Amino acid sequence: MMTNREVSFLLVEDDEVDVLCVKRAFKELKISNPMVVAGDGLEGLSVLRGEDGFEKLQPPFIVLLDLNMPRMNGIEFLDAIRNDPNLRTSVVFVMTTSRHDRDRVSAYERNVAGYLVKRNATETFNQAMGMIDHYWRVVELP
């Protein structure tokens, strides 16, 4: 069984407050796994591929993805990784403010592991990170 120390996180999020909330949730839950932050989908792809001066994020990893971002949004990011033979099996959780059915359906059509709606920032992030903490402890990641 895999330990949580072996799993890295890629947080693809353009909102600095949300980045701080995720980091705070990690700290409160005593999750010490490495986390890389990318400000949009293009930067996230660069991290996953080791391009544009970014060190390649080595598996196993979990992607925490916002949908509404500049340059490349979350759905475009999902399309890119699902069409990349080296990234198509990536485990991705969407964390967004969007409650639109079309966004949720689009994300699940692209094989996300979960779709989490940001409501109360602190509460949502703590609950989400707690759930993801349990997830990677019991699931065999690609």
C-alpha positions as CSV (number, residue, x, y, z in Angstrom):
1,M,0.0,0.0,0.0
2,M,1.2,3.5,-0.9
3,T,2.0,6.0,1.8
4,N,0.9,9.6,1.5
5,R,4.5,10.8,1.5
6,E,4.9,9.4,-2.0
7,V,2.1,11.5,-3.5
8,S,2.7,15.0,-4.8
9,F,0.1,17.6,-5.6
10,L,-0.3,20.0,-8.4
11,L,-2.7,22.8,-7.6
12,V,-3.8,24.6,-10.8
13,E,-5.4,27.7,-9.4
14,D,-5.2,31.4,-10.3
15,D,-6.9,32.8,-7.1
16,E,-4.2,33.5,-4.5
17,V,-6.8,33.4,-1.7
18,D,-7.8,29.9,-2.7
19,V,-4.2,28.8,-2.9
20,L,-3.7,30.0,0.6
21,C,-6.9,28.2,1.8
22,V,-5.6,24.9,0.3
23,K,-2.2,25.4,1.9
24,R,-3.9,26.2,5.2
25,A,-6.1,23.1,4.9
26,F,-3.0,20.9,4.3
27,K,-1.3,22.4,7.4
28,E,-4.4,22.0,9.6
29,L,-4.8,18.3,8.5
30,K,-1.0,17.7,8.9
31,I,-0.6,16.8,5.2
32,S,3.1,17.3,4.5
33,N,3.1,16.1,0.9
34,P,4.9,18.3,-1.7
35,M,2.7,20.8,-3.5
36,V,3.4,22.7,-6.7
37,V,1.2,25.6,-7.7
38,A,0.4,26.6,-11.3
39,G,-1.5,29.8,-12.0
40,D,-3.4,28.4,-15.0
41,G,-3.7,25.4,-17.3
42,L,-0.8,26.2,-19.5
43,E,1.5,26.5,-16.5
44,G,0.1,23.3,-15.1
45,L,0.9,21.5,-18.4
46,S,4.4,22.8,-18.3
47,V,4.8,21.4,-14.7
48,L,3.5,18.0,-15.7
49,R,5.6,17.9,-18.9
50,G,8.8,19.5,-17.4
51,E,8.7,22.3,-20.0
52,D,9.4,26.1,-19.9
53,G,11.9,25.9,-17.1
54,F,9.7,23.8,-14.8
55,E,10.9,20.6,-13.2
56,K,8.7,17.7,-14.3
57,L,6.4,16.5,-11.5
58,Q,7.0,12.8,-11.0
59,P,4.2,10.4,-10.4
60,P,2.4,9.5,-8.4
61,F,0.6,12.9,-8.2
62,I,-2.9,14.3,-7.8
63,V,-4.1,17.4,-9.7
64,L,-6.4,19.9,-7.9
65,L,-7.9,21.9,-10.7
66,D,-9.9,25.1,-10.9
67,L,-12.1,25.6,-14.0
68,N,-12.2,29.3,-14.3
69,M,-8.7,30.6,-15.2
70,P,-7.0,32.8,-17.7
71,R,-5.1,31.6,-20.8
72,M,-6.2,28.0,-20.5
73,N,-9.2,27.0,-18.4
74,G,-9.8,23.8,-16.5
75,I,-11.8,22.0,-19.3
76,E,-9.1,22.9,-21.9
77,F,-6.5,21.6,-19.4
78,L,-8.4,18.3,-19.0
79,D,-8.7,18.0,-22.8
80,A,-4.9,18.5,-23.1
81,I,-3.9,15.9,-20.5
82,R,-6.5,13.3,-21.7
83,N,-5.1,13.6,-25.2
84,D,-1.5,13.2,-24.0
85,P,-0.4,9.6,-23.8
86,N,1.9,10.3,-20.9
87,L,-0.7,12.2,-18.8
88,R,-4.1,10.7,-19.7
89,T,-4.3,8.6,-16.6
90,S,-3.7,11.5,-14.3
91,V,-5.9,11.7,-11.2
92,V,-7.7,15.1,-11.2
93,F,-10.1,16.6,-8.7
94,V,-11.9,19.7,-9.9
95,M,-12.3,22.4,-7.2
96,T,-14.5,25.3,-8.6
97,T,-17.1,27.8,-7.8
98,S,-19.1,26.7,-10.8
99,R,-22.4,25.0,-10.0
100,H,-23.4,24.8,-13.7
101,D,-24.5,21.4,-14.8
102,R,-22.6,21.7,-18.1
103,D,-19.3,22.3,-16.2
104,R,-19.9,19.3,-14.0
105,V,-20.9,17.1,-16.9
106,S,-17.9,18.3,-19.0
107,A,-15.5,17.5,-16.2
108,Y,-16.9,14.0,-15.6
109,E,-16.9,13.3,-19.3
110,R,-13.1,14.0,-19.1
111,N,-12.8,11.4,-16.3
112,V,-12.2,13.5,-13.2
113,A,-12.0,11.7,-9.9
114,G,-14.3,14.3,-8.2
115,Y,-16.0,17.6,-8.7
116,L,-16.0,19.8,-5.6
117,V,-17.9,23.1,-5.4
118,K,-16.2,25.9,-3.4
119,R,-18.8,27.2,-1.0
120,N,-17.4,28.5,2.3
121,A,-13.7,28.6,1.5
122,T,-12.3,27.3,4.8
123,E,-14.9,24.6,5.4
124,T,-14.9,23.4,1.8
125,F,-11.1,23.2,1.5
126,N,-10.8,21.4,4.8
127,Q,-13.5,18.9,4.0
128,A,-12.1,18.4,0.4
129,M,-8.5,17.9,1.6
130,G,-9.6,15.5,4.3
131,M,-11.5,13.5,1.7
132,I,-8.5,13.5,-0.7
133,D,-6.2,12.6,2.2
134,H,-8.2,9.4,2.7
135,Y,-8.5,8.8,-1.1
136,W,-4.8,8.5,-1.8
137,R,-4.2,6.3,1.3
138,V,-6.5,3.6,0.0
139,V,-6.4,3.9,-3.8
140,E,-3.6,2.6,-6.0
141,L,-2.6,5.5,-8.2
142,P,-1.3,5.2,-11.8
